[in-house]
Every structure is written in structure tokens, then in C-alpha cells.
Amino acid sequence: MTRQPHLRDSRDDAREVLRIAAGPDAPDARRLVEALPQIMAEAGRRREIERGQPETSALIPIARRAIPRLAAVAAAVVIAAVLFAFRDASSAQEARADLERAILTGASGDAPPNSLLEALTTSGKSDG
């Protein structure tokens, strides 16, 4: 049987692993042990995704970025609403004062006479 060098079977892989394990260097597993909690969390997240139930912990990084931005936008909207309300209230008071002034003092000479107001006031005077 001729062996092709680019094809390896599982026995060759096993021999290679045993050769490395029998070597003089002891394996350094410190990084693997340090990364184990992250590996387990990622495996759990992937399992939840496969089940179709995304874990809420996957939303935590998104929420950590989004909540401060949403709070800033909400604060800006509140400030804009307060400024708009005060500006609108002052302009409404000015408009109300202008209307009262026009009613009490009458229209200026340039404005056409108010026929409805005149009809109401003259009919009241002629009644009696």
C-alpha cells in the first residue's frame, strides 16, 4: 500500500500528539486556565443561540453602550422642551396683552373699523 504524504490518518495524528507529550517541555496551561471562564461563557452563549433563546447577558454590552447615549438624548429633549415651554409661555402672554390692549384701547387709525364690535356696542346703547 502506497502512502500519500499529503493525506494523514488519525493514527499519524495520535503518534504526533504522543511524541509532543513525551517531550522534555512541560506544557504551559496557565493561559488556558485564565481564559477558561471566558471560554465557558462563550460556549453558554452559543448554546443559547442554537436553542433560539438568546441569553440576556448578550444584551448587556449593547445596553452599556446605549443607555448613556439614550440618557443624554433624553436630557437634551427635556431641556429643549423646557426652553420651548418658557418661550411659548412668554410669547402667549405678549399675544394676550396685545389682544387686551387692542380691545380696551381700540384699533389704531390705520386699521379698518371693527363693524361687528360697533354693531354690538351700538345695539346695546339703542335698547334703552
C-alpha positions as a Markdown table, in Angstrom:
| # | Residue | x | y | z |
|---|---|---|---|---|
| 1 | Met | 0.0 | 0.0 | 0.0 |
| 2 | Thr | 1.4 | 3.3 | -1.0 |
| 3 | Arg | 1.0 | 6.2 | 1.3 |
| 4 | Gln | 0.4 | 9.7 | 0.1 |
| 5 | Pro | 2.3 | 12.3 | 2.1 |
| 6 | His | -0.4 | 14.9 | 2.0 |
| 7 | Leu | -3.0 | 12.5 | 3.4 |
| 8 | Arg | -2.8 | 11.8 | 7.1 |
| 9 | Asp | -4.9 | 9.4 | 9.1 |
| 10 | Ser | -5.9 | 9.5 | 12.7 |
| 11 | Arg | -3.0 | 7.2 | 13.7 |
| 12 | Asp | -0.5 | 9.7 | 12.4 |
| 13 | Asp | -2.2 | 12.4 | 14.4 |
| 14 | Ala | -2.1 | 10.3 | 17.5 |
| 15 | Arg | 1.6 | 9.5 | 17.1 |
| 16 | Glu | 2.3 | 13.2 | 16.7 |
| 17 | Val | 0.4 | 14.1 | 19.9 |
| 18 | Leu | 2.1 | 11.3 | 21.9 |
| 19 | Arg | 5.5 | 12.4 | 20.6 |
| 20 | Ile | 4.9 | 16.0 | 21.7 |
| 21 | Ala | 3.5 | 14.8 | 25.1 |
| 22 | Ala | 6.6 | 12.7 | 25.7 |
| 23 | Gly | 8.9 | 15.7 | 25.0 |
| 24 | Pro | 11.0 | 17.3 | 27.7 |
| 25 | Asp | 9.0 | 20.5 | 27.8 |
| 26 | Ala | 6.1 | 20.6 | 30.3 |
| 27 | Pro | 3.1 | 22.2 | 28.7 |
| 28 | Asp | 2.1 | 25.7 | 29.9 |
| 29 | Ala | -1.6 | 25.7 | 30.7 |
| 30 | Arg | -1.6 | 29.0 | 32.6 |
| 31 | Arg | -3.2 | 31.0 | 29.7 |
| 32 | Leu | -5.7 | 28.2 | 29.1 |
| 33 | Val | -6.7 | 28.3 | 32.8 |
| 34 | Glu | -7.0 | 32.1 | 32.8 |
| 35 | Ala | -9.2 | 32.0 | 29.6 |
| 36 | Leu | -11.4 | 29.2 | 30.9 |
| 37 | Pro | -14.2 | 31.5 | 32.3 |
| 38 | Gln | -14.5 | 33.4 | 29.0 |
| 39 | Ile | -14.5 | 30.2 | 27.0 |
| 40 | Met | -17.3 | 28.8 | 29.2 |
| 41 | Ala | -19.3 | 32.0 | 28.9 |
| 42 | Glu | -18.9 | 32.0 | 25.1 |
| 43 | Ala | -20.0 | 28.3 | 24.9 |
| 44 | Gly | -23.1 | 29.0 | 27.0 |
| 45 | Arg | -24.0 | 32.0 | 24.8 |
| 46 | Arg | -23.6 | 29.9 | 21.7 |
| 47 | Arg | -25.7 | 27.1 | 23.2 |
| 48 | Glu | -28.5 | 29.6 | 24.0 |
| 49 | Ile | -28.4 | 31.0 | 20.5 |
| 50 | Glu | -28.6 | 27.5 | 19.0 |
| 51 | Arg | -31.7 | 26.9 | 21.1 |
| 52 | Gly | -33.2 | 30.0 | 19.8 |
| 53 | Gln | -33.3 | 31.7 | 23.2 |
| 54 | Pro | -30.7 | 34.5 | 23.2 |
| 55 | Glu | -29.3 | 35.0 | 26.7 |
| 56 | Thr | -29.8 | 38.4 | 28.2 |
| 57 | Ser | -26.1 | 38.6 | 29.0 |
| 58 | Ala | -25.5 | 39.0 | 25.3 |
| 59 | Leu | -27.6 | 42.3 | 25.6 |
| 60 | Ile | -25.5 | 43.7 | 28.4 |
| 61 | Pro | -22.7 | 45.1 | 26.3 |
| 62 | Ile | -25.2 | 46.7 | 23.9 |
| 63 | Ala | -27.1 | 48.2 | 26.9 |
| 64 | Arg | -23.9 | 49.5 | 28.4 |
| 65 | Arg | -23.2 | 51.5 | 25.2 |
| 66 | Ala | -26.8 | 52.5 | 24.5 |
| 67 | Ile | -28.1 | 53.6 | 28.0 |
| 68 | Pro | -25.7 | 56.6 | 28.4 |
| 69 | Arg | -26.5 | 57.8 | 24.9 |
| 70 | Leu | -30.2 | 57.4 | 25.5 |
| 71 | Ala | -29.9 | 59.3 | 28.8 |
| 72 | Ala | -28.1 | 62.1 | 27.0 |
| 73 | Val | -30.7 | 62.3 | 24.3 |
| 74 | Ala | -33.5 | 62.3 | 26.9 |
| 75 | Ala | -31.8 | 65.1 | 28.8 |
| 76 | Ala | -31.4 | 67.2 | 25.7 |
| 77 | Val | -35.1 | 66.6 | 24.8 |
| 78 | Val | -36.2 | 67.7 | 28.3 |
| 79 | Ile | -34.0 | 70.8 | 28.1 |
| 80 | Ala | -35.4 | 71.7 | 24.7 |
| 81 | Ala | -39.0 | 71.1 | 25.9 |
| 82 | Val | -38.5 | 73.4 | 29.0 |
| 83 | Leu | -37.0 | 76.1 | 26.9 |
| 84 | Phe | -39.7 | 75.8 | 24.3 |
| 85 | Ala | -42.4 | 75.9 | 27.0 |
| 86 | Phe | -40.9 | 79.1 | 28.6 |
| 87 | Arg | -40.5 | 80.8 | 25.3 |
| 88 | Asp | -44.0 | 79.8 | 24.2 |
| 89 | Ala | -45.5 | 81.0 | 27.5 |
| 90 | Ser | -43.8 | 84.4 | 27.3 |
| 91 | Ser | -45.0 | 84.8 | 23.7 |
| 92 | Ala | -48.5 | 83.8 | 24.7 |
| 93 | Gln | -48.5 | 86.3 | 27.4 |
| 94 | Glu | -47.4 | 89.0 | 25.0 |
| 95 | Ala | -50.1 | 88.0 | 22.5 |
| 96 | Arg | -52.7 | 88.0 | 25.3 |
| 97 | Ala | -51.6 | 91.5 | 26.3 |
| 98 | Asp | -51.7 | 92.7 | 22.7 |
| 99 | Leu | -55.3 | 91.4 | 22.3 |
| 100 | Glu | -56.4 | 93.0 | 25.6 |
| 101 | Arg | -54.7 | 96.3 | 24.6 |
| 102 | Ala | -56.5 | 96.2 | 21.2 |
| 103 | Ile | -59.9 | 95.5 | 22.8 |
| 104 | Leu | -59.5 | 98.1 | 25.5 |
| 105 | Thr | -57.9 | 101.0 | 23.6 |
| 106 | Gly | -59.5 | 100.2 | 20.2 |
| 107 | Ala | -57.7 | 99.8 | 16.9 |
| 108 | Ser | -55.2 | 102.3 | 15.6 |
| 109 | Gly | -56.2 | 104.9 | 12.9 |
| 110 | Asp | -54.7 | 102.8 | 10.2 |
| 111 | Ala | -56.7 | 99.7 | 10.9 |
| 112 | Pro | -60.2 | 99.3 | 9.4 |
| 113 | Pro | -63.1 | 99.8 | 11.9 |
| 114 | Asn | -64.5 | 96.7 | 13.5 |
| 115 | Ser | -68.1 | 96.6 | 12.3 |
| 116 | Leu | -69.1 | 93.7 | 14.4 |
| 117 | Leu | -67.9 | 95.4 | 17.6 |
| 118 | Glu | -69.6 | 98.6 | 16.6 |
| 119 | Ala | -72.9 | 96.8 | 15.9 |
| 120 | Leu | -72.8 | 95.1 | 19.3 |
| 121 | Thr | -72.0 | 98.2 | 21.2 |
| 122 | Thr | -74.5 | 100.5 | 19.3 |
| 123 | Ser | -77.4 | 98.0 | 19.6 |
| 124 | Gly | -76.8 | 97.9 | 23.4 |
| 125 | Lys | -76.9 | 101.7 | 23.6 |
| 126 | Ser | -80.1 | 102.0 | 21.5 |
| 127 | Asp | -82.0 | 99.5 | 23.6 |
| 128 | Gly | -82.8 | 101.7 | 26.2 |
